[in-house]
Amino acid sequence: MRIWFNHWFSTAYHLINLIRDGNRNKFDFIGSNKNDYAIYKLACDEWYREPEKISAEDYVDYCLNFCREHDINIFVPRRNLTAIAQRVTDFDNIGVKVLTGRDGDLMKTLDDKVATYEFISGGGLSEIIPPYFIAKTFDEFNTAYDKLKTADNRICYKLVEDEGAMTFRVIDDGIENISALYNMPNVKITRQAAQKILSNYDFKIPMIVMPYLSGREISVDCLCTPKGNIIIPRYKTNSRYAEIKFDDEIISVADKILSLMKLNVPVNIQFRLDGDKLRLLEINPRMSGGLQLSCLGAGINIPDLAINQLLGVAKDWRYPERKFCRVANIESPVVLNDA
């Protein structure tokens, strides 16, 4: 069988190898990207160049034609995922199974940070939603900043439609202090710089403005299966490793979110701690960029399980006896300890 990964993160290299490890000689992997030097090209049996500039609707037509021309059996999309999900029946009609949620309206909701917060609040989980304002103009952005800013916190913002935190910024005037000389460039920006940039922005895509949550970020990799929900909390650190910690509260909240969505494909739920409160950042209805770390730490091959589930095969899985481990993230993930 032939599996196609379209334009993905570089970590698709690991996802492809995880599927290959669980299905020796069963699949051929076809990859494509706008960049011919994407690292996951090395894990593919065939490689193709994607069009640079193309509308979402035209891109779906491109994908349908690609599947026909290259005899694709399984399609694992990332680029224009929502547009593809909204036309998933077109792929059904040509015999291609797509690893995506089939509820196009839900997928569109999850594409929008504000719509996601409203959906989760409506499902009875308003306590995990952080305070926020939506800015549809530059003046509204400034008003939101003034309302949210206190003496002991910072403000952050990003577009309501964002992927990979590309537009995420933290407003912190402290970066103009001499101590900043020794800091690596990051997402921090002064208010003056933010105002200069955003004064030229048309706000066609609104901005979400909220307090910066300084607690640890937790990326939870999930998959609903006939045996039950797989939920693997992965704590991000400032070092070159992640921590897998099976925290009961996080698992309980993630389980409730999964029940609301009813998706049977890989899902990534991102939280951040606000003091002792768990706050939702976003939900991505696809495999995450760090999924390989969760899989290694938990000993559960989510990409393999998801692909086989798509084919109607329910593979067995089980949680590890250990409740905590560290996983190094250098070129390839490695378990550091089983503490």
C-alpha positions in Angstrom: 0.0 0.0 0.0 1.1 3.6 -0.7 1.0 6.3 2.0 1.4 10.0 1.0 2.6 12.7 3.5 2.1 16.1 1.8 3.8 19.3 3.1 4.6 18.4 6.7 6.9 19.5 9.5 10.4 18.1 9.4 9.5 15.7 12.2 7.4 13.8 9.8 10.7 11.9 9.3 10.1 10.3 12.7 6.4 9.7 12.1 7.1 7.8 8.8 9.7 5.7 10.5 7.3 4.9 13.4 4.7 3.6 10.9 7.4 1.7 9.0 8.7 0.1 12.3 5.2 -1.2 13.0 4.5 -2.5 9.5 7.6 -3.9 7.9 7.5 -4.0 4.1 3.7 -3.2 4.2 3.8 0.4 3.0 5.6 2.5 0.4 6.0 6.2 1.6 5.5 9.0 -0.8 6.5 12.5 0.3 6.0 16.0 -1.1 6.9 19.5 0.0 7.3 23.0 -1.3 11.0 22.6 -0.2 13.0 19.9 -1.9 15.4 19.8 1.0 12.8 18.9 3.7 14.4 16.3 6.0 11.6 13.7 5.8 12.5 13.2 2.1 15.2 10.9 3.5 12.5 8.6 4.9 10.4 8.4 1.7 10.5 5.9 -1.1 9.3 8.6 -3.6 9.5 12.4 -3.5 7.7 15.2 -5.3 7.7 19.0 -5.3 4.5 20.8 -4.4 3.2 24.1 -5.8 4.3 27.2 -3.9 1.3 29.5 -4.2 -2.2 28.0 -4.6 -5.6 28.6 -3.0 -6.9 26.1 -0.5 -9.7 24.9 -2.8 -7.3 24.5 -5.7 -4.9 22.7 -3.5 -7.5 20.1 -2.6 -8.0 19.5 -6.3 -4.3 19.1 -6.7 -4.3 16.5 -3.9 -7.1 14.6 -5.5 -5.2 14.5 -8.8 -2.0 13.6 -7.0 -3.7 10.6 -5.4 -5.1 9.4 -8.7 -1.8 9.8 -10.6 0.4 8.2 -8.0 -2.0 5.4 -6.9 -2.2 6.6 -3.3 -4.1 4.4 -0.8 -3.7 6.5 2.4 -3.3 10.2 2.6 -1.8 11.8 5.8 -2.3 15.6 5.2 -1.0 18.6 7.1 -1.0 21.5 4.6 -4.5 22.8 4.1 -5.8 20.1 6.5 -9.2 21.8 7.1 -9.9 22.3 3.5 -9.1 18.6 2.8 -11.3 17.5 5.7 -14.2 19.5 4.3 -14.0 17.5 1.1 -13.0 14.1 2.5 -15.9 12.4 0.7 -14.2 13.3 -2.6 -11.3 11.2 -1.5 -13.7 8.4 -0.4 -15.0 8.4 -4.0 -11.6 7.6 -5.5 -10.8 5.0 -2.8 -8.3 7.0 -0.8 -8.4 6.9 3.0 -7.5 10.2 4.7 -6.2 10.5 8.2 -8.3 13.4 9.2 -11.5 14.2 11.2 -14.6 13.9 9.0 -16.6 16.7 10.6 -15.6 19.6 8.4 -17.4 22.2 10.7 -15.5 20.9 13.8 -12.2 21.0 11.9 -12.9 24.6 10.9 -13.7 25.4 14.6 -10.4 24.0 15.7 -8.6 26.1 13.1 -9.8 29.2 15.0 -8.5 29.8 18.5 -11.5 31.8 19.6 -14.0 29.4 18.1 -12.2 26.6 19.9 -12.4 28.4 23.3 -16.2 28.9 22.7 -16.7 25.3 21.8 -14.8 24.0 24.8 -16.6 26.5 27.1 -19.9 25.4 25.7 -19.0 21.8 26.5 -18.7 22.6 30.2 -15.0 23.2 30.5 -14.9 27.0 30.8 -12.6 26.8 33.8 -9.6 25.9 31.6 -10.1 28.9 29.3 -7.7 31.7 30.0 -8.9 35.4 30.0 -8.6 36.9 26.6 -9.8 39.7 24.3 -10.3 39.6 20.5 -8.8 42.6 18.7 -10.3 43.3 15.2 -8.6 46.7 14.9 -5.4 48.3 16.1 -7.3 50.4 18.7 -9.0 47.3 20.1 -5.5 45.7 20.4 -4.3 48.6 22.5 -7.5 48.6 24.6 -7.1 44.8 25.3 -3.5 45.3 26.3 -4.4 48.1 28.8 -7.2 46.0 30.3 -5.1 42.9 30.7 -1.7 44.4 31.7 -0.9 44.4 35.4 2.3 45.3 37.2 3.4 41.7 37.5 2.5 40.1 34.2 3.2 40.2 30.5 0.8 40.2 27.6 1.0 37.9 24.6 -0.8 37.9 21.2 -1.2 35.9 18.0 -3.6 35.6 15.1 -6.7 33.6 15.8 -5.8 31.4 12.8 -2.2 30.3 13.4 -0.2 27.1 13.1 3.0 26.3 14.9 2.8 29.6 16.9 4.2 31.5 13.9 2.5 34.7 14.9 2.9 34.3 18.7 4.7 37.2 20.5 5.2 38.2 24.1 5.3 41.9 24.9 8.1 42.4 27.4 9.8 45.9 27.7 12.4 44.2 29.9 14.2 43.0 26.8 15.7 46.5 26.4 17.7 46.0 29.6 21.4 45.3 29.4 20.7 41.7 30.5 19.1 41.1 27.1 22.7 41.3 25.6 23.1 37.7 26.7 19.7 36.4 25.6 19.1 34.5 22.4 16.6 36.1 20.0 13.1 34.7 20.7 9.4 35.7 20.6 9.7 38.6 22.9 9.0 42.1 21.6 8.6 45.6 23.2 5.2 47.3 23.2 6.6 50.1 21.1 7.8 47.6 18.5 4.5 45.7 18.6 2.6 48.9 18.1 4.8 49.9 15.1 4.2 46.5 13.5 0.5 46.1 14.2 -0.3 49.7 13.2 0.3 48.6 9.6 -1.7 45.4 10.0 -5.2 45.2 8.4 -6.7 42.8 11.0 -8.5 40.8 8.4 -7.6 37.9 10.6 -8.3 39.1 14.2 -5.8 39.0 17.0 -6.3 37.2 20.3 -4.7 39.0 23.2 -4.2 37.4 26.7 -1.9 37.4 29.7 1.3 35.5 29.1 1.1 32.3 31.1 4.5 31.7 32.5 3.9 28.1 33.8 5.1 25.0 32.0 3.7 24.0 28.7 2.2 20.6 28.3 1.6 19.0 24.9 -0.8 16.1 25.2 -0.8 13.6 22.4 -4.0 11.6 22.0 -5.8 8.9 20.0 -9.3 7.5 20.6 -9.3 3.7 20.1 -11.8 0.9 20.6 -9.8 -0.1 23.7 -10.0 3.4 25.2 -8.4 6.8 24.8 -4.6 7.1 24.6 -3.5 10.3 26.4 0.2 11.0 26.8 1.1 14.3 28.6 4.4 15.6 27.4 5.9 18.5 29.5 8.1 20.8 27.5 11.3 22.1 29.1 14.0 24.7 28.2 16.5 21.9 27.8 16.9 19.3 25.0 14.5 16.9 26.5 10.8 16.5 27.2 9.2 14.9 30.3 6.4 12.3 30.0 4.3 12.5 33.1 1.0 10.7 33.4 -0.7 13.3 35.6 -4.3 12.3 36.6 -5.8 15.9 36.3 -4.4 16.5 32.8 -5.5 13.0 31.6 -9.0 13.7 33.0 -9.4 17.1 31.3 -8.0 15.7 28.0 -10.4 12.8 28.2 -13.3 15.2 28.5 -12.1 17.3 25.5 -11.8 14.1 23.4 -15.4 13.1 24.4 -16.6 16.5 23.2 -14.8 16.2 19.8 -15.4 12.5 19.0 -12.4 12.4 16.6 -10.8 9.0 15.9 -7.6 10.4 14.5 -4.4 11.7 16.4 -5.1 14.9 18.3 -2.7 17.2 20.1 -4.0 19.3 23.0 -1.8 22.0 24.3 -2.0 23.3 27.9 0.0 25.8 30.0 0.0 26.1 33.7 -1.2 29.4 35.2 0.0 29.0 38.8 -1.8 25.9 39.8 -4.5 26.2 37.2 -4.5 24.3 33.9 -5.2 26.5 30.9 -6.0 25.5 27.3 -3.8 27.0 24.6 -5.0 25.2 21.5 -6.2 21.9 19.9 -4.6 20.5 16.8 -6.5 17.6 15.1 -3.4 16.0 13.7 -0.2 14.4 14.8 2.1 16.9 16.6 5.6 17.9 15.8 6.9 16.2 18.9 4.7 13.1 18.8 7.8 10.8 18.4 8.9 11.9 21.9 5.6 10.9 23.4 5.6 7.6 21.6 9.1 6.7 22.8 8.5 7.8 26.4 5.2 5.9 26.7 6.1 2.9 24.5 2.9 3.5 22.4 3.2 3.8 18.6 0.4 6.3 17.9 1.1 6.7 14.1 1.1 2.9 13.6 -2.1 2.5 15.6 -3.8 5.4 13.8 -2.9 4.1 10.3 -4.1 0.6 11.1 -7.3 1.9 12.7 -7.9 3.8 9.5 -7.7 0.5 7.7 -10.1 -1.2 10.1 -7.4 -3.0 12.1 -7.4 -2.5 15.9 -3.9 -3.1 17.2 -3.4 -3.7 20.9 -1.6 -1.1 23.1 -1.0 -0.6 26.9 0.3 2.2 29.1 3.8 1.7 30.6 4.2 0.8 34.3 6.3 3.9 34.8 4.5 7.2 35.3 7.4 9.4 34.4 10.4 9.5 32.1 12.6 12.0 30.3 13.1 11.8 26.5 16.1 13.5 24.8 15.3 15.5 21.7 18.5 15.8 19.7 18.6 14.3 16.2 16.6 11.3 17.3 14.6 10.9 20.6 16.2 8.7 23.3 14.9 7.7 26.7 17.1 9.3 29.4 15.8 7.5 32.4 12.8 5.6 33.9 12.6 7.5 37.1 
